[in-house]
Amino acid sequence: MKEYKTINQIAGPLVFVEGISGVSYGEIVEIILPFGERKKGQVLDISESVAVVQIFGTTSGINISQTSVKFLGDTMRVSVSDDMLGRIFTGMGEPKDRGPKIIPEEKLDINGLPINPYSRECPADFIQTGISTIDAMNTLVRGQKLPIFSASGLPHNQLAAQIARQAKVRGTEEEFAVVFAAVGITHEEASFFMRNFERTGALEKSAVFLNLANDPSVERLITPRIALTVAEYLAFEHDMHVLAIITDMTNYAESLREIAAARQEVPGRRGYPGYMYTDLATIYERAGRVRGRKGTVTQLSILTMPGDDKTHPIPDLTGYITEGQIVLGRDLYRKNIYPPVDVLPSLSRLMNLGIGKQKTREDHKGVSDQMYAAYATGRDLRSLSAVVGEEALTDTDRKYLRFADEFENKFVRQSLYEDRNIEQTLDLGWNLLSLLPEEELKRVKSEHIEKYLKKNASVRTC
């Protein structure tokens, strides 16, 4: 360990220490204030003989001439154990639920190790979330990284809690766990998550990390990495199938911009650092399956698009890294539809690998494609009827209009505690397709029409 009293500048959460040698990037630092208080930090940058240290906390009380900086010679590590399930922690991994400290089985570097591309296995197993728009049309597959694009005021927190509560691996007795990381949320949101997890029993299979809005912004860069380190440990050491949910990645990116500004870096698009793509990739790419290991890490990251803008750098760069996106629509929300998942701009690129016979059901692909096409047609006809009037449309056009309305009100809409299995979801899809003339069903196989359409038409609820 090396100790210095050579701080020459403080800028926001950053401390600049000069005259250093033998210091490594990412090394953990202990700041010892003149009156004995100790703060933790991490080496963020090194140039010649100057080290830039980011403080985990405020820099108040740090005296340039009397404060000592001790470099500890190790990277930041988190204590991990399977006892972390059922517990709530701070964004730095400290117990927040008044329970005892975790007795670690291991202490792991929070940056993890990249998965060797040769060792990666292709995701191919269906995860049932109980939400029809996701399970049927944007299927989540074990080992996938699938973000939710939301916007300010939309119920993404309720959706995240519902997925955490309902997600399961079908047809297997293998252990399933949820690692939930809330980044930069308010006290009200934190209370919502804590009450929801405790009341519904979801906490028993979950490890929850809460970074609050009044916590130091630099902690937001740490919380997702701690959570994903725990997820990797549970998956690859305890053979669990782990769903890692992170909300809100926009707060993470804003913190990244704040730190970059404090370092006086040349800004990129809209003031975000030019390396934000690479930094986001170090978070998103920690999902996957590893050959020879039973466990998997599936990642569901939530981000709020500033100004509802999908071209904003945060959702734009995220879309390049992840395998699709689930988009929440403000128009659906205004109609009081929950969850307001807009299936038209949504996409799961790995969906076809996780559906079909012996995984979900043999008619899954056809039903999804047919509903997508019919709903898109109905939406287009809404715009047309607003111009020419509904009386100018054909009988078939009116049926598509009705399909679009029923699709939103029967298929998209479900209650906060409604957990539909995939059979219920697909049967509901056939029920809706029975509103259309049979000759319009060109994306489903004739044998599936014979097997499922007639059965569901007889119990139509629309």
C-alpha angles and dihedrals in degrees: 000000000000124000127200138180095194106110107151102173143017120202118175107301091347129097121193115213120190133197094039129147135183093022120144132214111261093019116151117245133198117211113205113198122210093255094050103264114139128211130186126229143162134229106253100175141002126203121173103304099345125091122197110214123193113210121223093223135009125326092222113130095025109135113202096215101037106033118101124216116205119193107210099199096234139089123245112283134185127214109239134194137148085246086078089082110098092027137108120218138183120253088268094054098258118137112267099175096071089252124133123281115271115261099222124231087189141355111227134191106254092221090065125199124284115251111248105246089224090057095050118107122208113256109247112152126096121240113202113216095175090237112117099210090055101037096045105032108018101029118197113224127199110265094021128128109218120168127205113225108209136158139222112296096015119123098252092133091056089047092050091050091047093051091047089051099045107031115118142157108243126225097012139093092212116129117265125196139175125219108195122193119186111193122198096344127157125253089252092055091046090052090050092053095044093048092044095049093045097043096048097042092240089123091073091073096032140085109204126200118190123194109181128213092247093052116100109284092232089067088067089069090054103043099069091047093051091048093048091048089056090046092052091048093051091045103044101029101034099030094237127150102235128197109201112200118190123186128206113013090170089068088051092053092046089054090049089054091048092053091046090052091050088053089051092236121170104264124233128200112354091348097301117133117265091238094058091108091057092044093051089048090058086061102039097041092062089085122091151081125282123213110249095020123100096206127082138195116219117185128209109180121186122207131175112224110228108239090359086282116152089188092061110119095250099057091031095057092038090057091057092054104038131066100250134312141249111224124205113212125218092206091060090046090054088056088057092247117152127228091025095205110162103209096192099071091030121099140176108196093193095047095108091056093059104042138067137062115356090010105059113331134310093246095052099100095046095046091049094049093045094049091047092052094044094048091048090051091048092051091051091050090052089062092045094049090051087063105036100022128248092267089067091061126092123248090257091051090053090052090054089050090053090046091056091051094046092044091058095041100040107024106029095035117076133145125265091252099037110118110190119189118221093258091056090048095050093044088052088052092054089047089058094044089056086072089071128072110267091237088063092061096091098145099059126073118254092236090055091050089053093046103041111015097060092046094051095041088061091058097039113163098178 
